Structure formats: C-alpha cells, structure tokens
Amino acid sequence: MTSRAAAAQAQALEIEFHDGRMAALPTAKTGTARKAPAKKPEQGSLF
C-alpha cells in the first residue's frame, strides 16, 4: 500500500523488516501530517 487512506481501510496489515515480519492493526486515530522543511533559497551565481 502506498497511501494512508488505503491502509485505514484494511482489516489488518503486516510489516516486513529485514529480519522478519510483524502484524500491525490500523487505528482510527488521526494524526497531523508533517510539513516538509522549508527550502533554503538558492544562492545565485556570484560571477
């Protein structure tokens, strides 16, 4: 799955790590999305 909405619809999920798998259950809690850090302005050419 690639979206939060699709995961929320699932009955159960399984997460695979490099050393094994783990069951996970979606919850009804809603979180706030993190904002991407503000981009620093690019420095133009000095020449």
N, C-alpha and C positions, 0 to 999 in steps of 0.2 A: 504494500500500500504506500501511496505517496502523499496522502492528504489526511489531515486531522478529521475531517468530516467522514471519510470512508472508515477510518479506524473506530470512530464513535459508533458507527452502525454495526460493527462486528460483535458477535456474541463473546468471543474470546480471541486472544492474539498469542502468538508465540514469537519470541525474540531470539535470534540466533547470534551467538557470540563466537569468537574464535575457539573457545574451549567448551562449548556446549550450548544447549538451548534452555529457555526459561519461559514458563507460561506467564501471561500478563492479561489482566482484565481491564477493559476500558471503563472509566468512571464518568459520571455525569458532571464532574467539576469543570468549570470553565476557567481557563487561565487567560492571562493577557499575553499577547504576542510581544516578543521583544523587538524593539526597534533596532535596525541596523545602525551602527555608529555613524555619526555624521562624517562625510568625506571631507578631508582637508583640501583646501583649494590648491590646485596645482601651481607650482611656480613656473612662470613662463621663461622663455629664453632670456638670458642676460646679455646676449650679443645682438 
